[in-house]
């Protein structure tokens, strides 16, 4: 039997490592109540920016109105900040002082 040279240079064992991906942390986009932004506009923002149906948007708007704060949605950080900025820019263009903040869940 011919003696073949060791092609891979040794008798090392290659082990496969698995990388576990963690789910991204979620952040809440909070809408704050104020005395100037209309309820209709808040419902519009919830539908347009946060893709809520009319019933959900109305329920969240009432929570903001009655309790002073409401959760518009839960998103990864980049998406939460983008939606928050989009909602505030939309409000600013209509001269409303709507405040949206992002908070870790």
C-alpha positions as CSV (number, residue, x, y, z in Angstrom):
1,X,0.0,0.0,0.0
2,X,1.5,3.4,-1.0
3,X,2.2,5.9,1.7
4,X,0.4,9.2,0.8
5,X,1.6,12.4,2.5
6,X,-0.8,14.1,4.9
7,X,-2.6,16.7,2.7
8,X,-4.1,18.8,5.5
9,X,-0.9,19.1,7.4
10,X,-1.9,17.3,10.6
11,X,-4.6,15.4,12.3
12,X,-6.5,18.4,13.7
13,X,-10.2,18.2,14.2
14,X,-12.2,21.1,12.9
15,X,-15.2,21.9,15.0
16,X,-18.2,23.9,13.8
17,X,-19.2,26.8,15.9
18,X,-22.7,28.3,15.9
19,X,-23.4,31.9,16.3
20,X,-26.6,32.7,18.2
21,X,-28.3,35.8,17.1
22,X,-30.2,37.6,19.9
23,X,-33.5,39.3,19.2
24,X,-33.0,43.1,19.1
25,X,-34.2,45.0,22.1
26,X,-37.5,46.7,21.6
27,X,-38.3,50.3,22.3
28,X,-41.6,52.0,23.0
29,X,-42.6,55.1,21.0
30,X,-44.6,57.2,23.4
31,X,-47.1,60.0,22.5
32,X,-47.5,62.7,25.1
33,X,-50.6,64.7,25.6
34,X,-50.7,68.5,25.1
35,X,-53.4,71.1,25.0
36,X,-53.0,72.1,21.4
37,X,-52.7,69.0,19.2
38,X,-56.1,67.9,18.0
39,X,-57.5,64.5,18.7
40,X,-58.1,64.0,15.0
41,X,-54.5,64.8,14.1
42,X,-53.2,62.3,16.7
43,X,-55.5,59.6,15.2
44,X,-54.1,60.6,11.7
45,X,-50.5,60.2,12.9
46,X,-51.2,56.9,14.5
47,X,-52.8,55.6,11.2
48,X,-50.2,57.2,8.8
49,X,-46.9,56.8,10.7
50,X,-47.6,53.8,13.0
51,X,-50.0,51.9,10.6
52,X,-52.8,51.5,13.1
53,X,-56.3,50.9,12.0
54,X,-58.9,53.4,12.9
55,X,-60.2,51.7,16.0
56,X,-56.7,51.1,17.4
57,X,-55.7,54.7,16.7
58,X,-58.8,56.0,18.4
59,X,-58.2,53.9,21.5
60,X,-54.5,55.0,21.8
61,X,-55.6,58.6,21.2
62,X,-58.1,58.4,24.1
63,X,-55.4,56.9,26.3
64,X,-53.0,59.7,25.5
65,X,-55.8,62.3,26.1
66,X,-57.0,60.8,29.4
67,X,-53.8,59.5,30.9
68,X,-51.3,61.9,29.4
69,X,-49.2,59.2,27.7
70,X,-49.8,56.4,25.2
71,X,-47.7,53.7,23.4
72,X,-47.9,54.2,19.7
73,X,-45.8,51.0,19.0
74,X,-42.8,48.7,19.9
75,X,-39.9,48.7,17.5
76,X,-36.2,48.1,17.3
77,X,-34.3,51.3,18.2
78,X,-33.6,52.6,14.7
79,X,-37.2,52.2,13.5
80,X,-38.6,53.6,16.8
81,X,-36.5,56.8,16.4
82,X,-37.3,57.1,12.8
83,X,-41.1,56.9,13.4
84,X,-40.9,59.2,16.4
85,X,-39.0,61.8,14.3
86,X,-41.5,61.4,11.4
87,X,-44.5,61.9,13.7
88,X,-42.9,65.1,15.2
89,X,-41.9,66.5,11.8
90,X,-45.4,65.9,10.5
91,X,-46.8,67.7,13.6
92,X,-44.3,70.5,13.3
93,X,-45.3,71.1,9.6
94,X,-48.9,71.5,10.8
95,X,-47.8,73.7,13.8
96,X,-48.7,71.2,16.5
97,X,-46.4,70.7,19.5
98,X,-46.9,66.9,19.5
99,X,-44.1,65.2,21.5
100,X,-43.0,61.6,20.8
101,X,-40.3,60.0,22.9
102,X,-38.5,56.6,22.6
103,X,-38.0,54.5,25.7
104,X,-36.6,51.0,26.2
105,X,-39.2,48.4,26.9
